[in-house]
Amino acid sequence: MSLLEVGRLWAGYGQLEVVRDVDLTIEDGQCVGLIGPNGHGKTTLLHAITGLIRPWAGTVAFDGHDITNVPAYRRARLGLVHIPQGDLLFGDLSVQDNLLSAAQAEQWRRRAELLAEAFALFPILDERRSQIASTLSGGQRRMLAIARGLMMRARLVLVDEPSLGLAPRVVADVYEALRALSTSGVSVLIVEENPQRLRGLVDETSLMEAGTIVKHGPFDEILKDEQLVRTYLGMGQPQPVGAAKAR
């Protein structure tokens, strides 16, 4: 049984159709990349999976249970955790208090254990546990956002553009943190515009174009795909999603 199963999913905003007939499966413990140009539906797909928007059609199942109509906060409690673009931290709180803010009520007695697990994966945060979040570097804030998701006992973490807005020198640190997260046994779905950053990290990769997944398979096979080369090397850019359609 797969951990996440998305079937024939359609989604958008108002009359704007963005995600079109998407199928996606993630196994327990798997790390999957979702690549494609900006404006082609990757973030919208994450929003539909995590419940931030309601799909127009199709299904989302998590750990064998249909969660298509389950509210976002309940999906998070099941272990389906979304790390959005940017960090969305409490800037005036310390690193440790940001982490504790994500611990669910039923897990409060285990807060010391949860903190220890987060700090074991992200030692730099342990060194800065008393530091105010707004004073961290961009890479450290991104690590803190990921670690905060783990405080919710994540089983699947969906990370949207983890390198967005970061200096090149810290991108490698963020991806090392994602590697540590993946090897800890947590399933991970990473949305990334630059596929080269996923090399050596993901098990499989899906290419999303014009709102649908047009190719899925091992990373090296996807990178050999003529359509992906065309997309990322500028040999004919596909048109972004944007056609309005009533459903």
N, C-alpha and C positions, 0 to 999 in steps of 0.2 A: 504494500500500500504506500503510495506516494505521500509526502508530507504536505505538499501544495499541488492542487490540481485546478487549473483554470480552463474552462471549457466554453468555446464559442462566445467569447466575451465581446460585447459592444458597449462603448461608453463615450461620453462627451459632456459638453456644457451647454445647456439650453438647446438650441437647434444645431449646434456645432458638433459634428461627428468627428471624433478624434481616434478612438480605438475601434478596430474593425475585425471582428471574427477571430479573436486571438485564442490560441491554445498554448498552455505553458504548464510544464510539470517540473517539480523540484523534489528530489529524493531527500530523505533524512541524511544529514551530514554533507550534503552536496554544496558546492560553490559554483554558481552560475553567473555568467556575464550577460547583460542586456545592452547591446550597442546599437548605434544608429545616429543619424544627424539630429541636431536640435530641431524641435518643432514637429517631430514625427510620432509622438504619442507615448514615449517611454515613461515620463513622469505621470501622465494621466493613467497609464496602466497600473502603476504603483498605487495611485489614489484609489482606483477601483478595487484592487486587491485588499488594501488595508481599510476600506470602508469610508474614506474621506469623501467619496462620491458614490452614488448608487449606479450600478451598471444598468444600461438600457435593456440588455438581454444577456443571456449566458449564466454561467455558474462559477462560484469560487468555493472550493472545498479545502479544509485544513485538517490534517490528521484524520481523514475519513469522515469529517462532519461538514455538511453544507452550511457555509457561513455567508452566503450571498446577501442575505438581508440582516445579518448581525451587525449592530452598531460598532463603530471604530474602537471605542474604549473596551468593549468586550473582546474584540479580536486581539487587542494588545494584551489583555489578561490571559488569553490562550497561549501567548508566546509569539504572536505575529507582530513584530516590532518594525516601525518605519523610522529611518533616519533621513529626514528631508534635506534638500539643498540648504546650505548654511547650517548653523549649529543650533539656533533657537535655545540658547542657554539662559539661565538666570544670571545675568552679568554681575550683579551685586553680591552673589553668594559665592562661597568657597567651592573648590573642586569637590570636596567631600559632601557638602550640603547639596550641591547639584545632583550628585549621585543618589543621595538619600531621598531626594524629592521624587525620584522615580520608583522607589520601593513601594510595592502594594501593601495595603494594610495587613493582609494575612501573612506577609513576609517580614513584617517589622521586627519580629523576634529574631530573625535570622540576618539582620542587617550587617552585623559584623562579618559574617561568613560571606555575604554577597559583596561587601566592600573588598574583602580579601581576594575574592575571585577576580573582581574588576581590576584591582591593583596588580595582581599577578600577571594579567594580560597586558597591562599598560603601566609598566614601572615608572615612567616619567610622571604619570599622574600621582602615584604614591609619593614621589618626591615633592610634589606641589599640592598635596591634599589640602593645605590651609590657605593656598593662594586664591585670590579673588578671580573668578572666571574671566572677567573682562580684561584682565592683564596677561592672560595666556597668549601665546603665539597662535596664528591661524591653524597650524597643524595640531597643536595641543588642544585647541577648542574642538576640532573635528574628532580627535581621539576621545575627548570627554563626552561628546554627543553619542558616539558609538558605545562607550562604556556605560553611559546612562541607560541605553537601551537594554544592556545586559542585566541591569538591576531589576528589570521586569521579568526575569527568568525567560529570556528569549529562546525560542526554538528555531525561528527563522527571522533573520534580520535583512530588511530591504534597505539598501544604502543608495541614495540618489546623488550621483555626481560627487563622490567624496573628495575629489581633487579640485573642485570648482573654486576659483578665486585664490588658490594657494600658490605661493612661490614654488618654482620647480624644485628647489632644494629641500622642501618639506614634504613634497608629494610622496617621495620614497618612504618617508617615515610613516605616513598615513597608510600606505599600502602594506607596509610591514605589520602594522596593527591589524589590518584586515586579514592578513595571512595568519596571524596568531589567533584571531577570532575563528577563522575557518578550521584550523587544526585543532581547536578546542572541542570540536564536535558540533558547533552551532551551524545550521544551514545558512547560506548567505546568497542573496541576489544583489549584484552590483550593477547599477546603471552607469555607463561610462561612454562618453562621446569618442574618446581616444582608445581604440581597441588594444594598442600596444601596451598600455598600462596593465592589462589583464593577463599578459603572457606569464605562464608559470604559476598562476594563481587559481584560475577557474578550471573546473572540470569540463564544462560545456558552455557554449555561447549561443545566444539568439540574436539575429540581426532583425531590427525593426525598421520598417520603411513604410511611409505613408499610412501609419496606423495599424499595420499588421506585421506579424512575424513571417518573414519570407525565407528564412534559413535558420536551422538549428543543428548543432552538432559539436564535435570536438573543436577546440579553439584553432588548432593549426589547419584543420580542414576549412573552417569558416574563412580564415585569412587568405586561403588560396582561391576563394570564391570570386569569380569575375565581377559579380554585381557589387560585392563589398569593395573590391579594388576600385571600381568605377566611382563608387560613392565617396571614398576617402582620399583618392588621389586626384579628384577634380575632373575626372573624365566623364562629365555629364552628371550634374547634380539632380537628384529627384526633386520634385516639387513638394514643399511641406504641406502637411495636413491643413485644411482650412475651408473646405467646401461645406456649406451649410446644407443640412438635410433633415427634414422632419421624419420622425419615426413614431 
